[in-house]
Amino acid sequence: MSVLLVDTNIVSYVFKRDTRALAYAPRLNGQTLAISFMTVAELYQ
């Protein structure tokens, strides 16, 4: 199994449905994605 740690800006693009997320889609598809606790905190901010 492959786990990919995703940075805050990428997660933000995906959640906001920003067109910049499309550039990362090929790399993210089919992966188990993980985010750090700091990313969770920044998203709540």
N, C-alpha and C positions, 0 to 999 in steps of 0.2 A: 504494500500500500504506500502511496506517495502522499505526503502532507506538504502543503505549500503555505508558508507564513506570508500573509498579505499585509502590505503597509496601509496605514490609515488613509492616505490619499486615494488609493485604489478602491478601498471599501467605500469611501465617500462617493466616488464616481458612480459606483454600482448602485448604491442606495438612492442617489439623486437622479438616476437614469441619465447621467451626463454622457454625451457622445464620446468623450475621452475614454470611457470604459470599454468601448468597442475595440480599441487597440490592444487591450489586455485579455479580451474574451478567449482567443485561441489558447492562451497559456493557462487560463483558469478552468476552462471546461474539462470535465473528467477528473479533476483533482479533488482531494479532500482539502478544504480550505480551513485555515486557522488564523485567528487574530490575537494580538497580545492584549494583556489587561490594560495597557496604556491606550491602545486603540479604542477599547470599550469606553474608557473614561473620556477620551476626546470626542467620541461620538455622542456621549451624553451631554457634553458641554454645550 
